Amino acid sequence: MIELDDDCELAFCVGVGGVGKTTFAAALGLREALRGRRVLVLTADPARRLADALGIRGIRNAPSDVPLPGGPRGGELHAAMLETKASADEIIRRAASDDGRAERVLRNRIYQAFSNTLARSHAYAAMERVHETVHDPRYDLVVVDTPPAQSSIEILDAPVRLVRFLDQRVVRWFLQASGDASPRYGETLAQRLLRTVAGDSLVSALTEFLTEMAFLREGFAARAKEVSDLMRSPRTKFLLVSSPDSVGLQAARSVTAEVLDRGFELAHVVFNRAFVPRVDLGPDASIGYPPRLAALAPKLEGMRGEFLREQKRKRANMELFRQERPVPVWALPEATRPLGDPSALAGWIDLGRPVTAMT
């Protein structure tokens, strides 16, 4: 059975898109809640799939309660979806040394566009929300459903990226040129060109934004270190979800390398849709077909043979990955019924098998 250590406080589910990562994050959170823990499943994926997986009407920034199958058992399950703007605003308020500076940034037109629309602002906001919820005494465990692979890696890197941006030479040059009464000729020409293309109003807003953000750098740097330490803490685990086909195997290798290169702990690798429950007939098994299907029997046998060969390829891929990485590797089955409610999710994740037991 796929379970987390009792002292685990934060779990990131990472991987490429389309492999059931959100469903797995929901099922993992549910399984831990059924063990008696108070769990929040937080999705950083802009798509609203978590609500469907848990069978609830909708998920917002404020956590929603999810009923546990079989009634109360001591644990609790909650779900929330990251709202980028609200979380990005909280980053500014936390980093600012005073309310006036925070409000100037929040009202700035460049910041408003940045916090609402830019993809990377979603990554910054996600890590701010993760930091907040892990330190919330209402929860024993936070399970984070990240976006597909590249976006999930951006989330992992988000704490230090903004600090690096504020340290970049072009930002320092822009601020120096804006405040210098006698700037060098090249700087003046560049600014004139920018004002010609973008207009005085936009350049002024950009200058104000970068000026205020430069003053906030110290606060961002402190938060970046806190989040970086949190992700490398022994109480934080990463779980990779992938598919067992050849494409999924390559994706699993790539994401695993990204996670380990950053010094994070990869606790489990899960291959989803790896087998079909209760289909254990070997290639030599005899199957009888009713008379009305006799004419289709050769075609059906051919389809069964291809299915068995595909299952064999999946098992070989998973075993190869297990040999390459000293990490617990699991196989989850194809769902035999819709997984849009907690009871179905609990039954599905309980069918997970260690890969060593399948070969």
Summary of the structure (lengths in Angstrom):
residues: 359
radius of gyration: 25.1
end to end distance: 17.3
largest distance: 94.6
contacts: 1136
relative contact order: 0.15
helix: 56%
strand: 13%
